[in-house]
Amino acid sequence: MADTVTNTTLKQDEKELVVHLTCISDGTGESNVVKVDRSSFAALYRDTKRITIRSVRWAIQGFTYIKISWDHTSDDTALVLNGNGYDEFPEGLRDPNTSADTVSGAIGDVLLTSVGAASGASYDITISFTKEI
């Protein structure tokens, strides 16, 4: 058996991408699962070099924490979430390793890892991204 997960795009326009992520765990957990493919977002908007987190809302139960990271040769942690909350980043939470020309190893996808999975653990996360040029 595996965790029951969803990845729903709530909004996608010329400047913003909003995704809603959910999981009900059977105890398996997730490890570095791609939740946002930066190249797909960039393909829609040719001038997009990277995406930036603008806000996040979360409700996490039964997991020790959920880690959101940027996919690189050596991944960079963007957020560590537990409990319930909301955070807004007026200047944007930027991927620190994606250069303007997307150098080797700077993939820039958004990954999710659930830590401390237990049967019945759940998360409900909504993340708003904007593009950078």
C-alpha positions as CSV (number, residue, x, y, z in Angstrom):
1,M,0.0,0.0,0.0
2,A,1.1,3.6,-0.3
3,D,0.2,7.0,1.0
4,T,-2.8,8.6,-0.6
5,V,-1.7,12.0,-2.0
6,T,-3.1,14.7,-4.2
7,N,-1.4,17.6,-6.0
8,T,-3.9,20.0,-7.4
9,T,-3.2,23.2,-9.3
10,L,-5.6,25.9,-7.9
11,K,-4.4,28.8,-10.0
12,Q,-2.0,29.2,-12.8
13,D,-1.8,32.4,-14.7
14,E,0.9,34.6,-16.2
15,K,2.5,35.4,-12.8
16,E,1.2,33.0,-10.2
17,L,1.0,29.3,-9.5
18,V,-0.9,28.0,-6.5
19,V,-0.8,24.3,-5.6
20,H,-2.7,22.4,-3.0
21,L,-1.0,19.3,-1.6
22,T,-2.7,16.6,0.6
23,C,-1.7,13.3,2.0
24,I,-3.2,10.6,4.2
25,S,-0.4,8.3,5.1
26,D,-0.3,4.5,5.6
27,G,3.0,5.0,7.4
28,T,5.0,4.8,4.1
29,G,5.9,8.5,3.8
30,E,7.3,10.4,0.9
31,S,11.0,11.2,0.1
32,N,12.0,14.0,-2.3
33,V,8.8,13.7,-4.3
34,V,8.5,16.4,-7.1
35,K,5.5,18.5,-6.3
36,V,6.2,21.4,-8.7
37,D,8.1,20.8,-11.9
38,R,9.8,24.2,-12.5
39,S,10.5,23.4,-16.2
40,S,6.8,22.9,-16.9
41,F,6.0,26.3,-15.3
42,A,8.9,27.8,-17.3
43,A,7.7,26.2,-20.5
44,L,4.3,28.0,-20.2
45,Y,6.1,31.3,-19.6
46,R,9.2,31.4,-21.7
47,D,11.0,34.1,-19.6
48,T,10.7,32.2,-16.3
49,K,14.1,31.3,-14.9
50,R,13.0,30.3,-11.4
51,I,9.9,30.3,-9.1
52,T,9.6,31.9,-5.7
53,I,7.5,31.0,-2.8
54,R,5.1,33.9,-1.8
55,S,3.0,32.2,0.8
56,V,2.2,28.9,2.4
57,R,-0.7,27.6,4.6
58,W,-0.4,24.2,6.2
59,A,-2.1,21.8,8.6
60,I,0.0,18.8,9.5
61,Q,-1.0,16.0,11.9
62,G,0.9,12.8,12.8
63,F,4.1,13.6,10.9
64,T,7.2,14.9,12.8
65,Y,7.5,17.5,10.0
66,I,7.2,18.1,6.3
67,K,10.2,19.4,4.4
68,I,9.8,21.5,1.2
69,S,13.1,21.8,-0.7
70,W,14.5,23.0,-4.0
71,D,15.8,20.2,-6.2
72,H,19.6,20.5,-6.9
73,T,22.6,18.3,-6.9
74,S,22.7,19.1,-3.2
75,D,19.0,20.0,-2.3
76,D,18.3,23.2,-0.4
77,T,15.6,23.3,2.3
78,A,13.1,26.0,1.7
79,L,10.6,25.3,4.5
80,V,10.2,22.9,7.4
81,L,6.5,22.7,8.5
82,N,4.8,21.1,11.4
83,G,1.5,21.8,13.2
84,N,-0.7,24.4,11.6
85,G,0.2,27.8,10.3
86,Y,0.4,30.5,7.6
87,D,3.4,32.4,6.4
88,E,3.8,35.1,3.8
89,F,7.0,36.2,2.2
90,P,6.5,39.7,0.7
91,E,9.9,39.7,-0.9
92,G,9.6,36.0,-1.9
93,L,11.4,32.9,-0.6
94,R,13.8,32.4,-3.4
95,D,15.6,29.3,-4.6
96,P,19.2,30.2,-3.6
97,N,21.0,28.1,-6.2
98,T,19.1,28.7,-9.4
99,S,21.1,31.0,-11.5
100,A,19.6,33.0,-14.4
101,D,20.9,30.5,-16.9
102,T,19.9,27.4,-14.9
103,V,23.4,25.9,-14.6
104,S,24.0,22.2,-14.3
105,G,22.6,20.8,-11.0
106,A,20.2,23.7,-10.6
107,I,17.0,22.0,-11.5
108,G,14.8,24.2,-9.3
109,D,11.8,21.7,-8.9
110,V,10.0,21.8,-5.6
111,L,10.3,18.6,-3.6
112,L,8.4,17.3,-0.5
113,T,9.7,14.9,2.1
114,S,7.5,13.7,5.0
115,V,9.4,12.8,8.1
116,G,8.0,10.6,10.9
117,A,5.2,9.1,8.9
118,A,2.6,7.0,10.8
119,S,-0.6,5.4,9.7
120,G,-3.3,8.0,9.6
121,A,-0.9,11.0,9.5
122,S,-1.9,13.8,7.2
123,Y,-1.0,17.0,5.6
124,D,-2.9,19.8,3.8
125,I,-0.6,22.4,2.3
126,T,-1.3,25.3,-0.1
127,I,1.7,27.1,-1.6
128,S,1.6,30.2,-3.8
129,F,4.5,30.7,-6.2
130,T,5.4,33.6,-8.5
131,K,7.8,33.5,-11.4
132,E,11.1,35.4,-11.6
133,I,12.6,36.5,-14.8
